[in-house]
Amino acid sequence: MSKRETIRRYTIFMFGQMFIALGVAFTTKCALGTSPISSIPYALSLVLPVFSMGTWTILFNYLLILFQIVILKKNCNKIQIILQFFITLIFGYLIDFWIFCLGWLDPNIYAVKIIVLLAGCFIMAFGLYLQYIGNVVMLPGDAFLRAISDVYKKDFGKVRFVSDIIMSSSAFLLCLIVLGGIFGIREGTLIAALLVGNLFRYLYKKLTKLTAILLPEPIKNQ
C-alpha cells in the first residue's frame, strides 16, 4: 500500500470514529438507552461518576484488548493491538467531546427522543461504513468479537448477538443493583442493536459511488 493510500485510509477511518462517537453521544442524550457496546461504560459512568463516559469507554475497551491478547496468544497482531490502544484513547475523548457539544440537547417529549435515537443510529451506521471502507484497524469491541469468532470457530453474527445480550444485561443489572433502578438500558438499546447493523449494510450497498470516490482501490480484508 502506498503512503498516499495509507494516509487516505487512515483519514477515512478517523472520520468514521468521529461519526461513531457522535452517534453514541446522540443515543446517550435521547435517554432511551444507548447501544449495547456502550451500555457498560455508560452504566459505569452513572455508578461511578468520578470518570466520564468517554473515560470509562477507554478503560473498558482496554480491558477488551487484554482479553484479545489472552485469546489470540501467539496469533496476536502486535501492530493492530498498539493501534487499538491509540484509537481507543481518541475514541473515548471524542465521545466526551460530542456529549459536551450536545449539552443543550435534552429532549423531554417521547417522539423527539425517538427522533434523536434514530438520528444517532444513522450517524453511527455511517461511521461504521467509513470505518469499514478505511479498513486499517478495528475498534477493540469489534476486534474482541472477531477474535472469539476466529479462535472458537463461531459465526461472527451469532457472537455479536450473544455479546450484545451479555453487555446489555450486565449494564442493566449493574444499575439495578447499585442505583436501584433502570438507567441506560431501555427500548432504545434494543432499537440500536437491531437498527445500526442493518443501516450499515444498507449504506454500504447504496453508497458505492461515494466509496469509489473516497477509495478508488478495492477493499481487502484485514
Secondary structure, DSSP 8 states (H G I E B T S, - for coil): --HHHHHHHHHHHHHHHHHHHHHHHHHHHTTS---HHHHHHHHHHHH-TTS-HHHHHHHHHHHHHHHHHHHHGGG--HHHHHHHHHHHHHHHHHHHHHHHHTTT----SHHHHHHHHHHHHHHHHHHHHHHHHH-S---HHHHHHHHHHHHTT--HHHHHHHHHHHHHHHHHHHHHHHTSS--S-SHHHHHHHHHHHHHHHHHHHHTHHHHHHH--S-----
